[in-house]
Every structure is written in C-alpha cells, then in structure tokens.
Amino acid sequence: MRRRALIFGVAAVPLAAVVGCSPSAPSETGGAGSDTLTIATTTDVVNYNPLVGNSRTDYWVSNLMYPRLLTIDANGAKSPMLAAEYGYADDKTGYYTIRSDMKWSDGQPVTAEDVAYTINAIKQYKPTGNTTYGQLANVESATAASATRVELHLSKPDATVIPEVGYWMNVVPKHVFEKQGDVSKFANNADWVSAGPYKLVSAVKGQSYTLERVTPYPFAPDNTPTLAKVVFRVYPDVNTEILALKNGDVDAIANALPPAQVKNLKSTSGITVEEVPGLGYAHMTYNMSRKPLENLKVRQALAAAVDYESIRTVVLQGQGVTTGSSPIPPVLKDFVNPSLKEYAFDVDKAKQLLQEAGYKADGSGKFPLNLTMIYSLQDAVTSQWASMVKDSAAKAGITITLQGLDRNTYLAKTAAGEYDIYAGNFAIMDDPATNMALTYLPKGAINYTLVDDPALSALITQAQAETDEAKQKDLVWQAATLVHDNVYDNVMYMQNLYVAHSSKWTGFIVKPSELMSIIDPQSLANVKKTS
C-alpha cells in the first residue's frame, strides 16, 4: 500500500524562469507594457479582508494581492507557490519552507512570520465564513522557526492540514494586520498592501475596482506582471456582461457563462471561450434542525421529487455529469465509489415515502408540507434549476416556496441557518477528507444540513488522519455511502464551466473552478495582447 509522501519538493513553474537573485524594492510599475485588462463581474466587493468569508468578486480581488502557499492544477493536484517546499517533519509537525524572493508592495519581505501570524489569527479570532478555520481544527499553533520555515504543531495526526491550508489560505502581512487586533473586525478598505501581481488602488461601489501592477512578482516574465492595470467593472447581470464583451467595453467575463450562451459565444467572431475544469458540484441540502427535515423519509421523498436528468439537459445543455448522488466529484477518480447510484426521479415513490412519514394528501393531492428554498439570484444556473425543482416537487404534492436573494443576503441567511432547503454549489472540492470534514462534521464551516452523525464523523476524522492512500480511500467510500443513503446532501451534478474573453488577448492560464478559471494570479500576471 502506498503512503503519502511526507516531503514535497519545489515544482517547476510552467511560466518564465524564476531568477534567484535578490529582487529590487517593489514598485507599482514595471518594464512591461501599459495595457489594462477590464474584467466584467456581477457583484461588488463586500469584504476586502481575505480572512473573512467572501463572495466571488471579493475572492478575485483579494487573491491578486494576498499570496497562497500552494496552487492547484485541473486535476486537483497541488504544487508550490509561496511555499517552495512543504510536508511533515513527523506525525504531529507540519511545515512550509517559503520562498525568500517575495516582498509586500510597501517593501517589507514576506516571511514565515506572516504565515504563522495568519494561521494563529484565524485560530484566535475565528473570522466569519473563513474556510481555513475548519481546516485548522487539529492545529494547536504555528511558529516561525526561521525567516523561511513555518511549523504547524498538531494536536493529532492530520494528513490533510498542510496541503489544504497551503492551498486555501491567503497569507496576510503581519505588520499591517497585527495592528488591528481582532482581524475578524478589520475592514481593510484602504491603503492596501500586496504581495501578488497587482494591488487595489481604487474602489467605486457599483462601478469598478482598479488594481495596478506590483513588481517584483516571480511568477511573471522577468518578475514583472504583463498588465499595468486590472479593472473589475460591475454589471447588473451576465447578459449585460456578454453584451459589454461583444461591444468591446470589457476584455473578459470573470463569472461562468450560462450554458445556453456557450454555443452562441463560441461562434462569435473576436471572442474566445475557455473550458474550465469542474472540481465542485451543485447540490441541495435539507436543514435537519427544522422539522420535518430531520425525518429521513421526508429527505428521501424530496430527493425522489427531483428530475436530475432534465435539469442537466435543459439548464446545463448537457454540460453537467452525474456524481451518482455522491459528494465526491468524478474527477477525483481514486475516491469515487462506483456502486453509488443517483437518486431516481420517481413521483409515486416520493408520495409513498411521505405517507410512510405520516403525511396525508388532501383531495387535490397536496401534502401539508411547505418548504422554503433559498438561492442566489446572481447564480443564473441555480436560479433556473431551482424553478424546475419546485415544479417537479409539486407533482409529488410538495410545495416549495422559492426565495431568490441577492448574494450577500443569501450568504447571511446561509450562515444563520435561515432556510429549509439551501440550493447552491461548491466551486472546489479538492480533497475528499477535508471537504467532508467541512461539510458534514458538526462544526464544519459549510455544514448546511447541520448533520451530526457520530458514525459519519468517526469515518471522516479517521480519513483525515490516515496517510495510507488505500485505507483512506476505503474510509472515504464508507463516509460517502452514509451521506448518500441518509440524504445528508443531495448532490445533483458536476459541471465543467466556460468563461469568455476577447480574442485580442492571449496567455491566460486556465485553473479549475469559477473561483480561479482565468482570473488566477498566475494567469493575469502573464496575459498579453495578441498584437
């Protein structure tokens, strides 16, 4: 049986060679061209603080300023970024050895102190919605053993901490954030400091967000990002974005295209459509803290009242694939349990299950069951299939009231558990054990079912600690089976996404998921005009 390697070396950077000499002091301009790339988005920045849970535009902007220790490829494999080397010194000590050639835009070097501070601040202040917080459950503390070595001290063995924290966590400058005390309350809405390829210099709510080039940036040609500026321009909806792209008002669209628009844009002269690999899934969760959703038969009835194939055909135009109603995306082939089959769409079965749960339909076939489903109006695909779920549930005598919400209200209601059914998607499910811990452990950051199953929790925690890949796979299979059989999550499909940009630009590097796609720092540090 294979065991996970404890040490991960420096990976070759698939860009320009990184020079080893000491860089000059950072500046906001460089020797590259003066080009500006304008990107369309449908949401404003809500939180400029990358340690606080955020929306997509928050993520896109902050990710260009606050570096990550690791990056990811289309198949979910991690590789070095700020961390040149990473792994485990022993079962309860993880480490990162960070690069020595990166600086903040105010001239301060990026050091192990910044990394250790970021980890400890997340642990101490528990910023709302911070995904990394859940991944630090088994981390007692982080220390800077030297200027370039960070050590994480674990309360128990956890094979997932180093790769997952390395990928998900944005590192912030200690000398800026530490002065603020409780970082969960720090707005970070002015005087930005960046160690990414660009720095935010202007923000006009409802209109635009402007970032300027920062040098040196070692993942760009000659340490210099190719763009002088990146501008995010806010539009009311994706259709307006597409019109702006066709008219030449913007150069790219950040969010994924509605499936119905993909074919049209592929045939539009002057526009390039890029396929973005999917590492996530769309799903519905049933809030088990509310009656009658704690009843398994009711959850099974709801699952049987969804026409999954029609949703993938009509809404996704065939771009979605089934996961077998499993929380493991098909792209993670080693962890997929082929015995799990998708919940069957069966209206009669749904009615039977409700009767077994003690419900009786009235003369018109309706059961005394009225549930509220929340979803984001900014998510065009979910908005469409939410209506289809409502209609198919009605055939089974179940009333679902739809609540389409603006993105920020949607996130607030999700955090507060103010819903019967949550409809949405996760962009990146890159490590099964970690993702299950976040999604199904009682205090998981994205446990929207509010499930607390001791048997499931035991399997997940064992999988987290297991370094033997075969044994971990078996534990993940068992956990996924429990989730499937108990309808702790109704996973509907995995979708490969598409984004569009003007054909006048080249050099985009495609990363998996809508969160990165072509808006990843490595990508925007290398984009250039075709002529």
C-alpha positions as CSV (number, residue, x, y, z in Angstrom):
1,M,0.0,0.0,0.0
2,R,1.3,3.4,-0.9
3,R,1.7,6.1,1.8
4,R,1.6,9.8,1.1
5,A,5.0,11.4,0.8
6,L,5.9,13.5,3.8
7,I,8.0,16.0,1.9
8,F,7.0,17.8,-1.2
9,G,9.8,19.5,-3.2
10,V,9.9,22.5,-5.4
11,A,7.8,22.1,-8.6
12,A,8.9,23.6,-11.9
13,V,6.9,26.7,-12.6
14,P,5.3,26.4,-16.0
15,L,6.0,30.1,-16.7
16,A,9.1,32.2,-17.2
17,A,12.1,31.0,-15.2
18,V,12.3,32.5,-11.7
19,V,15.5,34.3,-11.1
20,G,17.4,33.5,-7.9
21,C,19.0,36.9,-7.3
22,S,17.7,39.3,-4.7
23,P,14.9,41.4,-6.1
24,S,14.8,45.2,-6.0
25,A,12.3,47.1,-3.9
26,P,8.7,46.7,-5.1
27,S,7.1,49.3,-7.2
28,E,3.7,49.8,-8.8
29,T,5.0,50.0,-12.3
30,G,7.5,47.9,-14.3
31,G,9.1,47.5,-17.6
32,A,6.2,45.7,-19.3
33,G,3.6,47.3,-21.4
34,S,0.9,49.8,-20.2
35,D,-2.0,47.5,-21.1
36,T,-5.2,47.5,-19.0
37,L,-7.4,44.4,-18.8
38,T,-11.0,45.1,-18.0
39,I,-13.0,42.3,-16.5
40,A,-16.8,42.1,-16.0
41,T,-18.3,40.9,-12.8
42,T,-21.9,41.0,-11.4
43,T,-21.1,41.6,-7.7
44,D,-19.4,44.3,-5.7
45,V,-16.6,43.6,-3.2
46,V,-18.2,43.2,0.2
47,N,-15.1,42.3,2.3
48,Y,-11.6,43.5,1.4
49,N,-10.3,41.3,4.3
50,P,-9.3,37.9,2.8
51,L,-9.6,36.3,6.2
52,V,-13.4,36.9,6.3
53,G,-15.8,34.8,4.3
54,N,-16.4,36.5,1.0
55,S,-18.2,36.5,-2.3
56,R,-16.7,35.8,-5.7
57,T,-15.5,39.4,-6.5
58,D,-14.0,39.7,-3.0
59,Y,-12.1,36.5,-3.8
60,W,-10.9,37.6,-7.2
61,V,-9.7,40.9,-6.0
62,S,-8.0,39.7,-2.7
63,N,-6.5,36.7,-4.4
64,L,-4.5,39.1,-6.7
65,M,-3.0,40.7,-3.6
66,Y,-2.6,38.1,-0.8
67,P,-0.5,35.1,-1.9
68,R,-1.2,31.4,-1.3
69,L,1.3,28.9,-0.3
70,L,0.2,26.4,-2.9
71,T,-1.7,26.4,-6.2
72,I,-3.7,23.7,-7.9
73,D,-4.0,22.2,-11.4
74,A,-7.0,21.0,-13.4
75,N,-6.9,17.5,-11.7
76,G,-6.8,18.8,-8.2
77,A,-3.0,18.3,-7.7
78,K,-1.2,20.8,-5.5
79,S,2.1,22.5,-6.4
80,P,4.3,25.2,-4.8
81,M,3.7,28.9,-4.9
82,L,4.8,31.0,-1.9
83,A,5.9,27.7,-0.3
84,A,8.9,26.2,-2.1
85,E,8.7,23.0,0.0
86,Y,6.1,21.6,2.3
87,G,5.3,18.4,4.2
88,Y,5.5,16.8,7.7
89,A,8.6,16.5,9.9
90,D,6.7,13.9,11.9
91,D,3.1,12.9,12.5
92,K,2.3,16.0,14.6
93,T,4.5,18.6,13.0
94,G,3.8,20.1,9.5
95,Y,5.9,22.7,7.8
96,Y,6.3,25.1,4.9
97,T,9.6,26.4,3.6
98,I,8.7,29.7,1.9
99,R,10.4,31.5,-0.9
100,S,12.9,34.2,0.0
101,D,12.3,36.4,-3.1
102,M,8.8,37.8,-2.4
103,K,8.0,41.2,-0.9
104,W,5.0,43.2,0.1
105,S,4.3,46.3,-2.0
106,D,5.5,48.5,0.9
107,G,9.0,47.0,0.7
108,Q,8.7,44.6,3.6
109,P,9.7,41.0,2.9
110,V,7.2,38.2,3.0
111,T,8.4,35.9,5.8
112,A,7.5,32.9,7.8
113,E,6.2,35.3,10.5
114,D,3.5,36.4,8.1
115,V,2.4,32.8,7.5
116,A,2.5,31.9,11.2
117,Y,0.6,35.1,12.1
118,T,-2.1,34.4,9.6
119,I,-2.7,30.9,10.8
120,N,-2.7,31.9,14.5
121,A,-5.0,34.9,13.8
122,I,-7.6,32.7,12.1
123,K,-7.4,30.3,15.0
124,Q,-7.8,33.0,17.6
125,Y,-10.4,35.3,16.0
126,K,-12.4,32.8,14.0
127,P,-13.4,35.1,11.2
128,T,-16.9,34.5,9.9
129,G,-17.0,32.3,6.9
130,N,-13.3,31.6,6.8
131,T,-12.9,28.2,5.2
132,T,-9.4,27.7,6.5
133,Y,-10.7,27.9,10.1
134,G,-12.3,24.5,9.7
135,Q,-9.1,23.0,8.2
136,L,-7.2,24.2,11.3
137,A,-9.2,22.1,13.7
138,N,-6.2,19.9,14.6
139,V,-3.7,22.7,14.6
140,E,-2.7,23.9,18.0
141,S,-0.4,26.7,16.8
142,A,2.0,27.8,14.1
143,T,5.5,29.2,14.7
144,A,8.2,30.7,12.6
145,A,11.2,28.5,13.1
146,S,13.3,30.8,10.8
147,A,12.7,33.6,8.3
148,T,11.6,31.0,5.8
149,R,10.4,28.0,7.8
150,V,6.9,27.8,9.3
151,E,6.0,24.9,11.6
152,L,2.4,23.8,12.4
153,H,2.0,21.9,15.7
154,L,-0.9,19.5,15.6
155,S,-2.9,18.1,18.4
156,K,-3.2,14.8,16.5
157,P,-2.0,13.4,13.1
158,D,-3.8,15.0,10.2
159,A,-2.6,14.3,6.7
160,T,-4.8,17.0,5.2
161,V,-3.7,20.1,7.0
162,I,-0.6,21.0,5.1
163,P,-1.9,20.7,1.5
164,E,-5.3,22.1,2.3
165,V,-4.2,25.1,4.4
166,G,-1.5,25.7,1.9
167,Y,-4.0,25.9,-1.0
168,W,-7.0,27.6,0.7
169,M,-5.3,30.3,2.9
170,N,-4.4,33.7,1.7
171,V,-1.3,35.0,3.6
172,V,-1.7,38.5,5.0
173,P,1.0,40.9,6.1
174,K,1.6,40.7,9.8
175,H,2.9,44.2,10.1
176,V,-0.4,45.6,8.7
177,F,-3.0,43.2,10.2
178,E,-1.5,42.7,13.7
179,K,-2.0,46.4,14.5
180,Q,-5.8,45.9,14.1
181,G,-6.2,43.4,17.0
182,D,-9.3,41.3,16.1
183,V,-8.8,40.6,12.4
184,S,-12.4,39.4,12.1
185,K,-13.4,43.1,12.5
186,F,-10.8,44.6,10.3
187,A,-12.4,46.2,7.2
188,N,-9.1,46.5,5.3
189,N,-10.8,49.0,3.0
190,A,-7.9,51.4,2.3
191,D,-4.1,51.6,2.0
192,W,-3.8,48.1,0.6
193,V,-0.5,46.2,0.7
194,S,0.0,43.4,-1.8
195,A,2.5,40.6,-2.4
196,G,0.6,39.5,-5.5
197,P,0.9,40.7,-9.1
198,Y,-1.5,43.6,-8.5
199,K,-2.6,46.0,-5.8
200,L,-6.0,47.6,-5.3
201,V,-5.7,51.3,-5.6
202,S,-9.3,52.4,-6.3
203,A,-12.8,51.1,-5.4
204,V,-16.1,52.7,-6.5
205,K,-19.0,50.7,-5.3
206,G,-21.4,49.7,-8.0
207,Q,-18.9,50.7,-10.7
208,S,-15.3,49.5,-10.7
209,Y,-12.3,48.2,-8.8
210,T,-8.9,49.1,-10.1
211,L,-5.6,47.3,-9.4
212,E,-2.1,48.3,-10.5
213,R,0.9,46.3,-11.2
214,V,3.3,45.4,-8.4
215,T,6.9,44.3,-9.0
216,P,8.7,42.1,-8.5
217,Y,6.4,39.1,-8.9
218,P,8.4,35.9,-9.5
219,F,5.6,34.1,-11.4
220,A,5.6,36.6,-14.3
221,P,8.1,37.2,-17.1
222,D,11.2,39.0,-15.8
223,N,9.5,39.3,-12.4
224,T,7.1,41.8,-14.0
225,P,3.3,41.2,-14.5
226,T,2.4,41.9,-18.1
227,L,-0.5,44.2,-17.4
228,A,-0.1,47.7,-16.0
229,K,-3.7,47.6,-14.6
230,V,-6.6,45.2,-14.0
231,V,-10.0,46.7,-13.7
232,F,-13.1,44.8,-12.5
233,R,-16.2,46.5,-13.8
234,V,-19.6,45.8,-12.2
235,Y,-22.6,44.9,-14.3
236,P,-26.2,44.0,-13.2
237,D,-26.3,40.6,-14.8
238,V,-24.5,38.1,-17.0
239,N,-26.4,39.1,-20.1
240,T,-25.2,42.7,-19.8
241,E,-21.7,41.4,-19.3
242,I,-21.9,39.4,-22.5
243,L,-23.2,42.5,-24.4
244,A,-20.3,44.5,-23.0
245,L,-17.8,41.9,-24.2
246,K,-19.3,41.8,-27.7
247,N,-19.2,45.6,-27.8
248,G,-15.5,45.7,-26.6
249,D,-16.3,47.5,-23.4
250,V,-14.7,44.7,-21.4
251,D,-11.9,42.2,-22.2
252,A,-13.1,39.3,-20.2
253,I,-16.0,38.0,-18.1
254,A,-15.0,36.7,-14.7
255,N,-18.0,34.5,-13.8
256,A,-19.0,31.4,-15.7
257,L,-21.2,31.7,-18.7
258,P,-24.8,30.4,-18.6
259,P,-24.8,27.1,-20.6
260,A,-27.3,28.4,-23.1
261,Q,-24.8,31.2,-24.1
262,V,-21.8,29.0,-24.6
263,K,-22.6,27.8,-28.2
264,N,-23.5,31.4,-29.2
265,L,-20.3,32.9,-27.9
266,K,-18.1,30.1,-29.4
267,S,-19.4,31.1,-32.8
268,T,-19.0,34.9,-32.2
269,S,-16.1,36.4,-34.1
270,G,-13.5,38.1,-31.8
271,I,-14.4,36.1,-28.7
272,T,-12.6,33.1,-27.3
273,V,-14.4,30.7,-25.0
274,E,-12.3,28.7,-22.5
275,E,-13.4,25.5,-20.8
276,V,-12.7,25.5,-17.1
277,P,-12.5,22.1,-15.4
278,G,-15.0,21.5,-12.6
279,L,-13.8,20.3,-9.2
280,G,-17.1,21.1,-7.4
281,Y,-20.8,20.3,-7.5
282,A,-24.2,21.7,-7.4
283,H,-26.4,20.5,-4.6
284,M,-29.4,21.0,-2.3
285,T,-29.1,20.5,1.5
286,Y,-32.1,19.9,3.8
287,N,-31.8,21.7,7.1
288,M,-32.1,18.9,9.6
289,S,-32.5,21.3,12.5
290,R,-36.0,22.1,11.2
291,K,-39.0,19.7,11.2
292,P,-39.8,17.7,9.2
293,L,-36.4,17.6,7.5
294,E,-34.8,15.6,10.4
295,N,-37.0,12.7,9.1
296,L,-35.1,10.5,6.7
297,K,-38.2,9.6,4.7
298,V,-39.0,13.2,4.1
299,R,-35.5,13.8,2.8
300,Q,-35.7,10.7,0.6
301,A,-39.1,11.9,-0.7
302,L,-37.6,15.3,-1.6
303,A,-34.7,13.6,-3.3
304,A,-37.1,11.4,-5.3
305,A,-39.0,14.5,-6.4
306,V,-36.1,16.0,-8.5
307,D,-35.7,15.4,-12.2
308,Y,-32.0,15.3,-12.3
309,E,-31.5,14.3,-15.9
310,S,-33.9,17.0,-17.2
311,I,-32.0,19.7,-15.2
312,R,-28.7,18.6,-16.8
313,T,-30.3,18.5,-20.2
314,V,-32.4,21.7,-20.1
315,V,-30.4,24.0,-17.9
316,L,-26.9,22.8,-18.4
317,Q,-27.3,22.0,-22.1
318,G,-25.6,18.6,-21.5
319,Q,-22.6,20.2,-19.7
320,G,-23.3,18.5,-16.4
321,V,-22.5,15.0,-15.3
322,T,-24.0,12.9,-12.5
323,T,-21.9,12.2,-9.4
324,G,-24.2,9.2,-8.5
325,S,-25.7,11.4,-5.8
326,S,-22.2,11.2,-4.1
327,P,-20.3,14.1,-2.6
328,I,-17.2,13.0,-4.5
329,P,-16.7,14.7,-7.9
330,P,-16.0,12.2,-10.7
331,V,-12.7,14.0,-11.5
332,L,-11.3,12.6,-8.2
333,K,-11.3,9.1,-9.7
334,D,-9.4,7.4,-6.9
335,F,-12.1,8.3,-4.4
336,V,-15.2,7.6,-6.4
337,N,-17.4,4.7,-5.2
338,P,-18.9,3.3,-8.4
339,S,-21.6,1.4,-6.5
340,L,-23.4,4.7,-5.6
341,K,-26.2,5.4,-7.9
342,E,-28.1,8.7,-8.5
343,Y,-31.4,9.1,-6.6
344,A,-34.2,8.0,-9.0
345,F,-36.7,10.6,-10.1
346,D,-40.0,8.9,-9.0
347,V,-43.0,11.0,-8.1
348,D,-45.0,8.0,-6.9
349,K,-42.1,6.9,-4.7
350,A,-41.9,10.4,-3.2
351,K,-45.6,10.2,-2.4
352,Q,-45.3,6.8,-0.8
353,L,-42.4,7.9,1.4
354,L,-44.4,10.9,2.6
355,Q,-47.2,8.6,3.5
356,E,-44.8,6.4,5.4
357,A,-43.6,9.5,7.2
358,G,-47.2,10.1,8.5
359,Y,-48.4,12.7,5.9
360,K,-51.7,12.5,4.2
361,A,-52.5,14.3,0.9
362,D,-55.7,16.4,0.5
363,G,-58.2,16.0,-2.2
364,S,-56.0,17.8,-4.7
365,G,-53.0,15.6,-3.9
366,K,-51.1,18.1,-1.9
367,F,-49.4,17.1,1.3
368,P,-49.3,19.6,4.3
369,L,-45.7,20.3,3.5
370,N,-44.5,23.8,2.5
371,L,-40.7,24.3,2.4
372,T,-38.6,27.4,1.6
373,M,-35.6,27.1,-0.7
374,I,-33.0,29.9,-0.8
375,Y,-30.6,30.5,-3.7
376,S,-28.5,33.4,-5.1
377,L,-30.1,35.5,-7.9
378,Q,-26.6,36.1,-9.1
379,D,-26.2,32.4,-9.9
380,A,-28.1,32.1,-13.2
381,V,-27.8,28.3,-13.4
382,T,-29.1,27.6,-9.9
383,S,-31.9,30.1,-10.4
384,Q,-33.1,28.1,-13.4
385,W,-32.9,24.6,-11.8
386,A,-34.5,25.9,-8.6
387,S,-37.7,26.5,-10.6
388,M,-37.5,23.1,-12.1
389,V,-37.2,21.5,-8.6
390,K,-40.2,23.5,-7.4
391,D,-42.2,22.2,-10.4
392,S,-41.2,18.6,-10.1
393,A,-41.8,18.6,-6.3
394,A,-45.3,20.0,-7.0
395,K,-46.1,16.8,-9.0
396,A,-45.4,14.9,-5.8
397,G,-47.7,17.1,-3.8
398,I,-44.8,19.0,-2.1
399,T,-44.9,22.8,-2.0
400,I,-41.6,24.6,-2.3
401,T,-41.5,28.4,-2.0
402,L,-38.5,29.9,-3.8
403,Q,-36.5,32.7,-2.2
404,G,-34.1,34.2,-4.7
405,L,-31.8,36.5,-2.8
406,D,-29.0,38.9,-3.6
407,R,-25.7,37.3,-3.0
408,N,-25.0,39.0,0.4
409,T,-28.4,38.3,1.9
410,Y,-28.1,34.7,0.6
411,L,-24.7,34.3,2.4
412,A,-26.1,35.8,5.6
413,K,-29.1,33.6,5.7
414,T,-26.9,30.6,4.9
415,A,-24.6,31.4,7.9
416,A,-27.6,31.9,10.2
417,G,-29.3,28.6,9.1
418,E,-32.4,30.5,8.0
419,Y,-33.7,28.1,5.3
420,D,-35.4,24.8,4.9
421,I,-33.5,24.0,1.7
422,Y,-30.2,25.5,0.6
423,A,-29.5,25.5,-3.1
424,G,-26.1,26.3,-4.4
425,N,-22.7,25.0,-5.4
426,F,-19.2,24.5,-4.2
427,A,-16.5,25.6,-6.6
428,I,-13.7,23.4,-5.4
429,M,-13.8,20.1,-3.6
430,D,-10.2,19.2,-4.0
431,D,-9.6,16.8,-1.0
432,P,-12.4,14.4,0.0
433,A,-11.4,14.0,3.6
434,T,-11.1,17.8,4.2
435,N,-14.2,18.7,2.2
436,M,-16.2,16.1,4.1
437,A,-14.9,17.5,7.4
438,L,-16.1,21.0,6.4
439,T,-19.4,19.8,5.1
440,Y,-20.5,17.1,7.5
441,L,-18.7,17.4,10.8
442,P,-20.9,19.1,13.5
443,K,-18.9,22.3,13.5
444,G,-18.0,22.2,9.8
445,A,-17.8,25.6,8.2
446,I,-20.1,24.6,5.4
447,N,-22.3,22.1,7.2
448,Y,-25.5,23.4,5.7
449,T,-27.5,20.2,6.5
450,L,-26.5,20.7,10.2
451,V,-25.9,17.0,10.4
452,D,-24.4,15.4,13.5
453,D,-23.9,11.7,12.8
454,P,-21.3,10.1,15.2
455,A,-20.7,7.3,12.7
456,L,-20.1,9.6,9.8
457,S,-17.9,11.9,12.0
458,A,-15.7,9.0,13.1
459,L,-15.1,7.9,9.5
460,I,-14.3,11.4,8.4
461,T,-11.8,12.1,11.2
462,Q,-10.1,8.7,10.6
463,A,-9.8,9.6,6.9
464,Q,-8.3,12.9,7.8
465,A,-5.5,11.3,9.8
466,E,-4.9,8.4,7.5
467,T,-1.7,8.7,5.4
468,D,-2.1,5.3,3.7
469,E,-4.0,6.0,0.5
470,A,-5.8,2.7,0.2
471,K,-7.0,2.9,3.7
472,Q,-8.1,6.5,3.3
473,K,-10.0,5.6,0.1
474,D,-11.9,2.9,2.0
475,L,-12.9,5.3,4.7
476,V,-14.0,8.0,2.2
477,W,-16.1,5.3,0.4
478,Q,-17.8,4.4,3.6
479,A,-18.4,8.1,4.5
480,A,-19.8,8.9,1.0
481,T,-22.1,5.9,1.3
482,L,-23.5,7.2,4.6
483,V,-24.1,10.7,3.1
484,H,-25.8,9.1,0.1
485,D,-28.0,6.7,2.0
486,N,-29.1,9.2,4.6
487,V,-29.6,12.1,2.1
488,Y,-27.3,14.3,4.1
489,D,-26.6,16.1,0.9
490,N,-28.4,16.0,-2.5
491,V,-25.6,16.3,-5.0
492,M,-27.1,16.9,-8.4
493,Y,-24.2,17.2,-10.8
494,M,-20.7,18.3,-11.5
495,Q,-20.3,20.9,-14.2
496,N,-17.4,21.9,-16.4
497,L,-17.7,25.6,-16.8
498,Y,-16.9,28.1,-19.6
499,V,-15.6,31.6,-19.5
500,A,-15.1,34.1,-22.3
501,H,-12.6,36.8,-23.2
502,S,-11.7,38.9,-26.2
503,S,-9.5,37.1,-28.8
504,K,-7.2,40.2,-28.7
505,W,-5.7,38.7,-25.5
506,T,-3.6,35.6,-25.0
507,G,-1.6,33.9,-22.3
508,F,-4.4,33.1,-19.9
509,I,-3.7,30.1,-17.7
510,V,-6.8,28.1,-17.0
511,K,-7.3,26.8,-13.4
512,P,-10.2,24.7,-12.2
513,S,-13.4,26.2,-10.9
514,E,-15.1,29.6,-11.3
515,L,-13.1,31.0,-8.4
516,M,-9.8,30.8,-10.3
517,S,-10.6,29.9,-14.0
518,I,-8.6,32.6,-16.0
519,I,-8.7,35.1,-13.1
520,D,-6.0,33.3,-11.1
521,P,-2.9,35.5,-10.2
522,Q,-0.6,33.3,-12.3
523,S,-2.9,33.8,-15.3
524,L,-3.3,37.6,-15.0
525,A,0.4,38.0,-14.5
526,N,1.1,36.6,-17.9
527,V,-1.7,37.9,-20.1
528,K,-0.8,40.0,-23.1
529,K,-2.3,41.4,-26.3
530,T,-2.1,39.3,-29.4
531,S,-0.8,42.2,-31.5
